[in-house]
Amino acid sequence: MKKYVLLSLLLAGSLTSHAQGSLNSGLLGRFPFDNSLTDITGNFTTNSSTNTAFGLDARSQANAALRLVGTGEVVVQPAGLLDFSTTGSFSFSVAFRTLASGTQTFFSNQGTFTATDPTSSRGWSLGFSSAQVGKVYLSLVRDNSYNGGLGLATQASFNDGQWHTATTVVDRSTREVKIYVDGVAQALTYVSTNPTYGTVSGTTFTLTTTSTMFVDLSPGYTPNTLVVPNVLGVYNRLGLSYNGWLDEARFYNRVLTAAEVQALSTQVLATLGAQAAAAQVQVAPNPGSAAEAPTVRLAQAVAPGQLRVFDVLGRPVPVVLASRQAGTVYELRGLAAGLYLLQVQLPEGLAVCRIQVK
């Protein structure tokens, strides 16, 4: 039995290492925000910025994350590399931390279809929407489009002041769109004034074949007073009207696999390895039963909001956290029979433990 366990661990490590090794493939731009607004690939140029500073990242490293306040934004130019049009697949990933609830974006290049036609639009944005408070929101067609708006929102909220990674993947070959948070594909809510764009099934949104022409992912034209007042241009913004922190923004011209998304999230958030997580977080009984609630014992105290439970599909699970000992012992009540993932945000990184309830 020990041999099988060891083999499984070795295979898992090999897959993770392979995924991490592929994260430079198809990379168009990377902004690590290590006391700089520079794209380290050299493909993007930074035009201007407002209300920006640098602060602690998820690992508590000084000046290693971008701090944006109120209407903070960074205007960048990708030299045409983000012109995915109606056929190109792409992925975008960024780490974020915010408590804000209004409409704001991690990145946006949405605008009118042409500089002289404000009635149609193109481009995309990822961030938050005041209509879906706290949910990570991907807009593929703007609300002012004559075809109606198209948006996708996670069912879980993430404006909790903790570090998270958000990754959106648009696969044109399958017409599928997914949103991952912290490496886990999220259950989606379809937000649209035009219900014929496609359908949501769990964590996947699928465009209809007749609607792909309306999802034009080339940048739109927008006015930008930071560059030339009242002049239209194609402007790509990191942190449009954003109030919070951003880190490790990456653009790809291909579909990231689920393993790559998980590896990138682990790398950015410094998720603890199995041995380190076991030293910090212990769950017993495990496997447990519905009659005997699992108890989580922590090596250091954390707030209840730093413990989250997900099912095997990555959907957040409502659970009652009964504190037993000054933030170091919690009882997980209300879990039905099944497999779950417990995530605990610690100063050293994100600890992930598997829980089974029989």
C-alpha positions in Angstrom: 0.0 0.0 0.0 2.9 2.4 0.8 4.4 1.8 -2.6 1.1 2.9 -4.3 0.9 6.0 -2.1 4.6 6.9 -2.9 4.0 6.3 -6.6 0.9 8.6 -6.5 2.9 11.3 -4.8 5.7 11.0 -7.3 3.3 11.2 -10.3 1.6 14.2 -8.8 4.9 16.0 -8.3 6.0 15.1 -11.8 2.8 16.5 -13.3 3.1 19.7 -11.2 6.7 20.2 -12.3 5.7 19.6 -15.9 2.9 22.2 -15.7 5.2 24.8 -14.1 7.8 24.2 -16.8 5.3 25.0 -19.5 4.1 28.3 -18.1 6.4 30.3 -20.4 4.9 28.7 -23.5 2.7 31.2 -25.3 3.4 33.9 -22.8 2.7 37.3 -24.3 3.3 39.5 -21.3 4.1 39.2 -17.6 3.9 42.0 -15.0 5.4 40.7 -11.7 5.0 44.2 -10.2 8.2 43.8 -8.2 8.7 47.5 -7.5 8.2 48.1 -11.2 5.4 48.5 -13.8 7.6 46.8 -16.5 6.5 43.8 -18.6 9.5 41.5 -18.2 8.9 39.8 -21.5 9.5 43.2 -23.3 6.4 42.8 -25.4 4.3 45.4 -23.6 5.1 49.0 -23.0 3.7 51.1 -20.1 2.3 54.4 -21.2 1.0 55.9 -17.9 -0.3 55.2 -14.5 -2.3 56.9 -11.8 -2.9 56.3 -8.0 -0.3 53.5 -7.9 2.2 52.3 -5.3 3.8 49.1 -4.3 3.2 46.9 -1.2 3.3 43.4 0.3 2.5 40.5 -1.9 1.0 37.1 -0.9 4.4 36.0 0.6 4.6 39.3 2.6 7.5 40.5 0.4 7.9 44.2 0.5 7.3 46.2 -2.7 6.3 43.0 -4.6 2.7 43.8 -5.5 0.9 46.7 -7.2 -1.3 48.8 -4.9 -4.1 50.8 -6.6 -6.3 53.3 -4.8 -9.8 54.4 -5.9 -9.4 55.1 -9.6 -6.0 53.5 -9.9 -4.9 52.1 -13.3 -1.9 51.4 -15.4 -2.2 51.9 -19.2 -0.2 49.5 -21.3 0.3 48.8 -25.0 0.7 45.2 -26.1 1.8 46.0 -29.7 -1.2 44.2 -31.2 -0.6 40.9 -29.3 -4.0 41.0 -27.7 -5.9 41.2 -31.0 -7.6 37.8 -30.6 -10.6 38.8 -32.7 -13.4 36.2 -33.0 -11.2 33.1 -33.5 -8.1 33.4 -31.2 -7.9 31.4 -27.9 -6.3 33.1 -24.9 -5.7 32.9 -21.1 -5.2 35.7 -18.6 -4.2 35.2 -15.0 -3.7 37.7 -12.1 -3.4 37.7 -8.4 -5.7 40.1 -6.5 -6.7 41.3 -3.1 -9.5 43.7 -2.4 -12.4 44.5 -0.1 -14.2 46.7 -2.6 -17.6 45.9 -3.9 -18.1 48.3 -6.8 -17.5 47.8 -10.5 -13.7 47.6 -11.1 -11.4 45.5 -13.3 -8.1 43.7 -13.0 -7.7 44.3 -16.7 -9.9 45.8 -19.5 -9.5 46.6 -23.2 -13.1 47.1 -23.9 -14.4 49.9 -26.1 -16.3 50.7 -29.3 -15.8 48.6 -32.4 -14.4 51.6 -34.4 -13.4 55.1 -33.3 -16.4 56.5 -35.1 -19.1 53.9 -34.1 -20.1 54.0 -30.4 -23.1 51.8 -30.9 -21.2 48.5 -31.1 -18.3 47.2 -28.9 -15.5 44.7 -28.6 -12.8 43.6 -26.1 -13.0 42.0 -22.7 -12.5 42.7 -19.1 -12.0 40.7 -15.9 -12.7 42.0 -12.4 -15.8 42.8 -10.4 -19.3 44.2 -11.2 -21.6 46.1 -8.9 -24.4 43.9 -10.2 -22.6 40.8 -9.0 -21.0 42.0 -5.8 -17.9 40.2 -4.7 -18.0 37.7 -7.6 -15.2 37.5 -10.2 -16.8 38.9 -13.3 -15.7 38.3 -16.9 -17.3 40.6 -19.5 -17.0 39.4 -23.2 -19.5 41.7 -24.7 -20.2 45.2 -23.2 -23.7 46.1 -22.0 -23.9 48.9 -24.6 -23.5 46.5 -27.5 -26.5 46.5 -29.9 -26.5 42.7 -29.4 -26.8 43.0 -25.6 -24.2 42.4 -22.9 -22.6 39.1 -22.1 -21.0 38.4 -18.8 -20.0 35.4 -16.6 -19.7 35.6 -12.8 -18.5 33.1 -10.3 -21.1 32.0 -7.8 -18.6 32.4 -4.9 -17.5 35.8 -3.6 -13.8 36.8 -3.4 -13.7 40.4 -2.2 -12.7 39.2 1.3 -9.4 41.0 1.6 -7.4 37.8 1.1 -5.0 37.1 -1.8 -6.5 35.0 -4.6 -5.6 34.2 -8.2 -8.1 34.6 -11.0 -7.6 32.9 -14.4 -9.9 33.1 -17.3 -9.5 30.7 -20.3 -11.2 31.2 -23.6 -11.0 28.1 -25.9 -12.1 29.0 -29.4 -11.7 25.4 -30.7 -14.4 24.1 -28.3 -16.1 27.5 -27.8 -15.7 27.0 -24.0 -15.0 29.6 -21.4 -13.9 29.0 -17.8 -13.0 31.1 -14.7 -10.6 29.6 -12.2 -10.0 31.1 -8.7 -7.0 29.8 -6.7 -6.5 27.1 -9.3 -10.1 25.7 -9.0 -12.6 26.0 -11.8 -15.6 28.0 -10.5 -19.3 27.3 -10.9 -20.6 30.1 -13.1 -23.6 32.3 -13.4 -24.6 33.5 -16.9 -25.2 37.2 -16.9 -26.7 38.5 -20.2 -29.4 40.6 -21.8 -29.2 38.3 -24.8 -29.8 34.7 -23.7 -28.8 33.3 -27.1 -25.1 33.7 -26.7 -24.7 30.3 -25.1 -25.3 28.2 -22.0 -23.6 27.5 -18.6 -23.1 23.9 -17.4 -21.4 23.9 -14.0 -18.0 25.4 -14.5 -18.2 25.8 -18.3 -19.8 28.3 -20.5 -20.2 27.2 -24.1 -20.9 29.8 -26.9 -23.3 28.8 -29.6 -21.8 28.6 -33.1 -23.9 31.5 -34.3 -22.8 33.8 -31.5 -19.0 33.5 -31.8 -18.9 36.4 -34.2 -20.3 38.7 -31.5 -17.5 37.9 -29.1 -14.8 40.0 -30.6 -11.7 40.0 -28.3 -9.7 42.6 -30.2 -9.3 45.8 -28.1 -11.9 48.4 -28.5 -11.5 52.2 -28.8 -11.8 54.3 -25.7 -10.9 57.8 -24.7 -8.0 58.1 -22.2 -7.4 61.4 -20.7 -4.1 60.1 -19.1 -2.5 60.1 -22.6 -4.2 62.7 -24.8 -7.4 64.3 -23.5 -10.6 63.6 -25.5 -8.7 61.5 -28.1 -9.9 58.0 -28.9 -7.3 55.2 -29.0 -6.9 51.5 -28.3 -6.0 51.5 -24.6 -5.4 48.4 -22.4 -5.7 49.1 -18.7 -4.5 47.1 -15.7 -6.6 48.0 -12.7 -9.3 50.2 -14.3 -11.0 52.0 -11.3 -9.5 49.4 -9.1 -9.1 49.7 -5.3 -6.8 47.0 -4.0 -3.7 45.0 -4.8 -2.7 43.2 -8.0 0.3 40.9 -8.7 1.7 38.6 -11.3 -0.5 39.5 -14.3 0.1 37.2 -17.2 -1.3 37.1 -20.8 -1.2 33.9 -23.0 -2.1 33.3 -26.6 -3.3 29.8 -25.9 -5.5 27.8 -23.6 -3.9 27.0 -20.2 -4.7 23.5 -19.0 -6.3 22.9 -15.6 -2.9 21.6 -14.3 -1.1 24.7 -15.5 -3.7 27.0 -13.9 -3.3 25.1 -10.6 0.5 25.2 -10.9 0.5 29.0 -11.6 -1.8 29.6 -8.6 0.4 27.6 -6.4 3.5 29.4 -7.6 1.9 32.9 -7.1 0.3 32.2 -3.8 3.1 30.0 -2.5 0.7 27.2 -1.6 2.3 25.0 1.0 3.5 21.5 0.0 1.8 18.5 1.5 4.4 18.0 4.2 4.4 21.7 5.3 0.6 21.8 5.1 0.3 18.7 7.3 2.5 20.4 9.9 0.3 23.4 10.0 -3.2 21.9 9.5 -4.5 18.6 10.9 -8.0 17.2 10.4 -9.6 14.4 12.5 -11.4 12.2 12.1 -10.5 11.9 8.4 -12.3 10.0 6.9 -15.1 11.1 9.2 -18.8 10.7 9.3 -21.9 13.0 9.1 -22.5 12.1 12.8 -19.0 13.1 13.9 -18.0 16.5 12.5 -14.3 16.8 11.4 -12.2 19.0 13.6 -9.4 21.2 12.2 -6.4 21.9 14.4 -4.0 24.6 13.4 -0.5 25.3 14.4 -1.3 29.0 14.5 -4.5 31.0 15.0 -6.4 32.2 11.9 -9.8 34.0 11.5 -12.8 32.0 10.3 -12.7 33.8 6.9 -9.3 32.2 6.2 -10.9 28.7 6.1 -12.8 27.7 3.0 -14.3 24.4 1.9 -14.9 23.3 -1.7 -16.4 20.2 -3.3 -14.5 18.2 -5.9 -15.9 20.4 -8.7 -14.4 23.5 -7.1 -17.7 24.9 -5.8 -17.7 26.6 -2.4 -19.5 24.6 0.3 -21.4 26.3 3.1 -20.2 25.0 6.4 -20.6 26.1 10.0 -17.2 26.8 11.6 -17.5 26.3 15.4 -14.5 27.8 17.1 -13.2 25.6 19.9 -9.9 27.2 20.9 -8.9 30.8 20.2 -8.7 30.5 16.4 -6.6 27.3 16.4 -9.4 24.7 16.6 -12.5 24.7 14.4 -15.3 22.1 14.1 -16.7 21.8 10.5 -20.4 21.2 10.8 -22.9 20.5 8.1 -20.8 18.5 5.6 -22.8 15.7 3.9 -21.1 12.5 2.7 -18.5 13.2 0.0 -15.0 14.5 -0.8 -13.9 18.1 0.0 -10.9 20.4 -0.2 -10.1 22.5 2.8 -8.1 25.7 2.1 -6.5 27.6 4.9 -4.8 30.9 4.2 -1.6 31.1 6.4 1.2 33.7 6.4 3.5 31.1 4.8 1.0 30.4 2.0 -2.2 28.5 1.2 -2.5 25.1 2.9 -4.8 22.6 1.1 -6.1 19.4 2.7 -8.5 16.8 1.5 -11.4 15.8 3.7 -13.6 12.7 3.3 -17.0 12.4 5.0 -18.7 9.0 4.9 
